[in-house]
Amino acid sequence: MTAADIARLDVPREELERELATLRAARARTLSESQRIAYANDEDLVAHPEWSSQAADYPGWAEHIAALAALNRKPQPRSTT
């Protein structure tokens, strides 16, 4: 896996701070431990976009998934037993 290029993920600092504030407020309001964990994980990903992967990091993956989806749509033979 290649490191994601941070430049392609940059957003204005004000937007980043707004998103982080929203996530922190939501985490503070929730009574659910699983939601607190999810919000904390979201905060980490917003604060560290270099941890995120992009389609370019996995050449051919989108085509592979599309081929699998096409197989799932293909009619399956009925069982005779």
URBELSUL-V273408 format. One record per pair of residues at least 24 apart in sequence whose ideal C-beta (glycine too) atoms are under 10 Angstrom apart, sorted by the first residue. I is the first residue (numbers start at 1). J is the second residue. D is the distance in Angstrom with one decimal. If there is no record, write none. Layout:
i = (I/I)
j = (J/J)
d = (D/D)
This chain:
i = (1/1/1/2/2/2/2/2/2/3/3/3/3/4/4/4/4/4/4/4/4/5/5/5/5/5/6/6/6/6/8/8/8/9/9/9/9/9/9/10/11/11/15/16/16/16/17/19/19/19/20/20/22/23)
j = (53/57/58/53/54/56/57/58/59/50/51/53/57/49/50/51/52/53/54/56/57/49/50/54/56/57/48/49/50/52/49/54/56/48/49/50/51/52/54/49/46/49/46/46/47/49/46/43/46/47/46/47/46/47)
d = (6.7/5.8/7.6/8.5/9.2/8.0/5.2/9.1/9.7/6.6/9.4/9.2/8.3/7.1/5.5/7.5/5.6/5.8/5.6/8.6/6.3/9.8/8.4/7.9/8.4/9.3/9.4/6.4/4.9/9.7/9.0/7.2/8.7/9.9/3.8/7.3/9.9/6.6/8.1/7.8/9.0/8.2/9.8/6.7/7.7/9.0/9.9/8.8/5.2/9.2/5.8/6.4/9.4/9.4)
